[in-house]
């Protein structure tokens, strides 16, 4: 016990340091995670004030596998709480998972990669104080989000038991992914790779949950912690024992990370890193080639995930119209999510808008490589050579822009082929859906441009690009349900993307988005030219 206490010495000080470093971004994460479900409950209570209207909505949800792929099953369509859990729990758990992944990686692997962990270790601080502080801060953030959820639901007059179950499920999933991030942080020497691995696991679990719910394969949904959160049945005869399972899995993952940490040296990863040749190949002797070499693993992983997700959702599209019958309410609901036109086209428009938001996550992550290369000192040796700053920045930005376009094209092509094979028109549908996917690209590029702007002008705040993505997702996916003013909703670049297939395309907004992206990138580049490397 004495050895263990020594290994954790200084944890409290490191917790305070982490809270100080995240004093701006962390409250935003917590407030967004709590505010979205509470606002959703308020909107549902206003839009569906009586049991009859809620039952009609519930009937369309339960009859539609495509809609269940988006948001999951509904367990109590008669209550506002039951509809809130159906609509908001997936969104909230994904946000809690992302927050937890980034917090743990930022305060563990990123600290080792930058060399700060070694400096901290030279002080009277225990060997495992740094990861312990990261897990404690993440746990505190999830706890605060849960408490805000409970208080917000209480303010809406929802039952206490359901509120606690909902909040516990969201916080529990956040802690599970804190454990997953703690494990991936032991595997690799690079913080970005650790983040990418944990986010890839999140994507896999999200796909399992969506596919299982859409196909009615309960066993598949049970493979995902996101499925566990839904099946706690908040506001619908709660399953409290599932929260105990979630907590146990989180503890086991943290314990596994602790065991793995004992098997490696500080700064090293369990997965061996390959040493490159003494001199670079001719194909690597340019800033663009170097950026591609650094970015290609990330792009390949995203491309594979988009191909699988596109094929899964494309295969579901043919069955959307079969279950509508004479009930127009399902068409109205899908239209609220962002589609227009025929029901199958509306389904595709909805899916492609979601793919575009996720592709925005890739654009942000790939562009953030600029800040990572600068922070760990690898940019300076490149820039002291005969490489102008604009060429170095342009190399990474080109990978982000081309990569986001590529993964959207892959998703559209896979979805079109899967749908076309089911209806006997593979070539026609592949071209249609591919074109619809490509129309989403200008909005995605705006996120890359915002990241470059922050990198050039406010390098310490570059990570705020993730906050822009979350805000745009909120405005696009829940803006109408939450009755946010149309003028505010149109601040999102995704609000200016055409609803394709089935809708009409206006070239003007797409050109405007491209010009906006170019202006933001130019401003970011100008700021980068004026400031010193590693400046704040």
Secondary structure, DSSP 8 states (H G I E B T S, - for coil): -HHHHHHTTTHHHHHHHHHHHTTTHHHHHHHHHHHHHHHHHHHHHHHS-SHHHHHHHHHHHHH-HHHHHHH---S-TTSHHHHHHHHHHHHHHHHHHHHHHHHHHHTTHHHHHHTHHHHHHTSS--TTHHHHHHHHHHHHHHHHHHHHHHHHHHHTT--HHHHHHHHHHHHHHHHHHHHHHHHHHHH-S-HHHHHHHHHHHHHHHHHHHHHHHHHT-HHHHTTSHHHHHHTT-TTSS--HHHHHHHHHHHHHHHHHHHHHHTTS-TT--SS------SS--GGGSSHHHHHHHHHHHHHHHHHHHHHHHHHHHHHHHTTTGGGTTT-THHHHHHHHTT--SSHHHHHHHHHHHHHHHHHHHHHHHHHTHHHHHHHTTHHHHHHTSS--HHHHHHHHHHHHHHHHHHHHHHHHHHHHHHHHHHHT-HHHHHHHHHHHHHTTHHHHHHHHHHHHHHHHH-GGGGGGHHHHHHHHHHHHHHTTTTT--HHHHTTSGGGGS--TTTS---HHHHHHHHHHHHHHHHHHHHHHHHS-TT--
